[in-house]
């Protein structure tokens, strides 16, 4: 996804995080499970890992959580079909998680 990791990617993740903080959580996703995933918890787990990624390399536990969540949000996105922005919300969440994984991979080198 990203050819050259560096400060610009960290800045991009930081910008994406700020955008995520301003985005309202889709109300109809509260209490909803898609593909076996609680959509609120999926959001919270990814958010926690992204915040950790912004401050340094992820520990092994958070890295595993982020990878599992990235796969889960990919799977859930196939089942989200709506007009109120939930799919865009979760696409942004997926993109943020993917960038955090790539950034963490670069930090580990």
C-alpha positions in Angstrom: 0.0 0.0 0.0 2.7 2.5 1.0 6.1 2.4 -0.8 8.1 4.7 1.4 7.5 4.7 5.2 8.6 7.7 7.2 7.4 10.8 9.0 4.8 11.6 6.3 3.0 8.3 7.0 3.0 9.0 10.8 1.5 12.4 10.0 -1.0 10.8 7.7 -2.1 8.3 10.4 -2.3 11.2 12.9 -4.6 13.2 10.4 -6.7 10.1 9.9 -7.0 9.6 13.6 -8.2 13.2 14.0 -10.7 12.7 11.2 -12.0 9.6 13.0 -12.4 11.4 16.2 -14.6 14.0 14.5 -16.7 11.4 12.7 -19.9 10.4 14.4 -20.4 6.7 15.1 -23.2 5.3 13.0 -26.1 5.0 15.5 -27.6 1.9 14.0 -24.3 0.0 14.4 -24.6 0.2 18.2 -25.3 -3.2 19.6 -25.0 -4.8 16.1 -22.9 -7.8 15.2 -21.8 -8.4 11.7 -19.9 -11.6 10.7 -19.6 -12.4 14.5 -18.0 -9.0 15.3 -19.5 -6.5 17.7 -19.2 -3.3 15.7 -18.6 -1.0 18.7 -15.9 -3.2 20.1 -14.2 -3.5 16.7 -14.1 0.2 16.5 -12.8 0.5 20.0 -10.1 -2.1 19.5 -8.8 -0.6 16.3 -8.9 2.9 17.9 -6.8 1.7 20.9 -4.2 0.1 18.6 -4.0 3.2 16.4 -3.4 5.5 19.4 -0.7 3.1 20.5 0.9 3.1 17.1 1.0 6.9 17.0 3.3 6.9 20.0 5.7 4.1 19.0 6.0 0.5 17.9 3.2 -1.8 19.0 3.8 -4.5 21.5 3.1 -8.1 20.4 -0.3 -8.2 22.0 -1.6 -5.0 20.3 0.0 -6.0 17.0 -2.0 -9.3 17.1 -5.2 -7.5 18.0 -4.7 -5.0 15.2 -4.1 -7.7 12.6 -7.2 -9.7 13.8 -9.3 -6.5 13.8 -8.1 -5.6 10.3 -9.2 -9.0 9.0 -12.5 -8.6 10.9 -13.3 -5.2 9.5 -12.5 -6.3 6.0 -14.9 -9.2 6.4 -17.6 -7.0 8.0 -17.4 -4.4 5.2 -18.7 -6.9 2.7 -22.0 -7.1 4.7 -22.4 -3.4 5.4 -24.8 -1.9 2.9 -26.4 1.3 3.9 -27.0 4.9 3.0 -26.1 6.6 6.3 -22.3 6.5 6.1 -21.6 3.3 8.1 -19.7 1.7 5.2 -17.6 4.9 4.8 -17.0 5.0 8.6 -15.7 1.4 8.6 -13.7 1.9 5.4 -11.9 4.8 7.1 -11.4 2.6 10.2 -10.0 -0.2 7.9 -7.6 2.2 6.1 -6.4 3.6 9.4 -5.8 0.1 10.8 -3.9 -0.9 7.6 -1.7 2.2 7.8 -1.0 1.5 11.4 0.1 -2.0 10.6 2.4 -0.7 7.8 3.8 2.0 10.0 4.5 -0.6 12.7 6.2 -2.9 10.2 8.5 0.0 9.2 9.2 0.9 12.9 10.2 -2.7 13.6 12.9 -2.8 10.9 
